[in-house]
Amino acid sequence: MQKEALILEPSTNTHVLEADKIEMKKLGNGIIKLKITGNGIVTHGEHGTIKTEAENVIKYIQQEINPISGIMQNAFD
């Protein structure tokens, strides 16, 4: 069975989630709800590899103010 992959934070050093099946729902304000079937493995070159412990996961993308534009935006690595 081929694994599904989902990029959690698109940046120069991305966080990638791989599992048998991944369902994603955007909840707004940088928050996504994930339903993971099978082992959810998150890889990130800088932080190593982690495994999810639950079928349902909430992912929050940090928001911060851009110092140039003064607008709130996603804060990726």
Secondary structure per residue as TSV (DSSP state, phi and psi in degrees):
chain	resnum	aa	ss	phi	psi
A	1	M	-	360.0	132.6
A	2	Q	-	-81.9	136.5
A	3	K	-	-79.0	150.5
A	4	E	E	-92.1	150.9
A	5	A	E	-128.6	142.6
A	6	L	E	-136.9	126.8
A	7	I	E	-81.1	117.9
A	8	L	E	-82.6	-35.8
A	9	E	E	-141.1	104.8
A	10	P	-	-72.4	115.5
A	11	S	S	-156.9	-170.1
A	12	T	T	-74.0	-14.7
A	13	N	T	-135.7	74.2
A	14	T	-	-68.7	152.1
A	15	H	E	-96.2	123.3
A	16	V	E	-120.6	129.7
A	17	L	E	-103.3	130.6
A	18	E	E	-124.2	136.7
A	19	A	E	-159.5	172.0
A	20	D	S	-60.5	-42.2
A	21	K	E	-149.2	138.3
A	22	I	E	-130.8	123.3
A	23	E	E	-110.4	131.8
A	24	M	E	-124.3	138.1
A	25	K	E	-131.9	124.9
A	26	K	E	-81.0	126.7
A	27	L	E	-100.4	-5.2
A	28	G	E	95.9	163.8
A	29	N	T	54.3	36.2
A	30	G	T	76.2	16.8
A	31	I	E	-111.6	130.9
A	32	I	E	-125.1	145.9
A	33	K	E	-106.5	129.6
A	34	L	E	-117.7	136.5
A	35	K	E	-114.9	119.5
A	36	I	E	-113.4	128.2
A	37	T	E	-105.8	128.0
A	38	G	S	85.5	-172.8
A	39	N	-	-69.9	124.6
A	40	G	-	-93.9	114.5
A	41	I	E	-110.8	123.8
A	42	V	E	-107.7	123.7
A	43	T	E	-112.6	144.4
A	44	H	E	-157.5	117.1
A	45	G	T	-51.4	-38.1
A	46	E	T	-77.6	-36.1
A	47	H	T	-105.4	-2.6
A	48	G	E	88.2	-151.4
A	49	T	E	-122.6	139.3
A	50	I	E	-130.4	160.2
A	51	K	E	-119.4	135.9
A	52	T	-	-68.4	152.1
A	53	E	-	-110.2	-4.5
A	54	A	S	-140.4	158.2
A	55	E	S	-70.8	-35.7
A	56	N	E	-105.6	128.1
A	57	V	E	-133.4	138.7
A	58	I	E	-106.9	129.0
A	59	K	E	-115.7	126.1
A	60	Y	E	-111.7	128.6
A	61	I	-	-97.9	119.3
A	62	Q	-	-56.8	139.0
A	63	Q	E	-108.3	140.6
A	64	E	E	-148.6	162.5
A	65	I	E	-82.4	128.0
A	66	N	-	-70.0	121.8
A	67	P	T	-65.9	-21.1
A	68	I	T	-86.6	-49.1
A	69	S	T	-90.1	-20.6
A	70	G	-	74.7	11.2
A	71	I	-	-100.0	141.4
A	72	M	E	-69.6	136.1
A	73	Q	E	-151.8	165.8
A	74	N	E	-62.4	137.9
A	75	A	-	-104.3	92.3
A	76	F	-	-92.5	156.5
A	77	D	-	-53.0	360.0
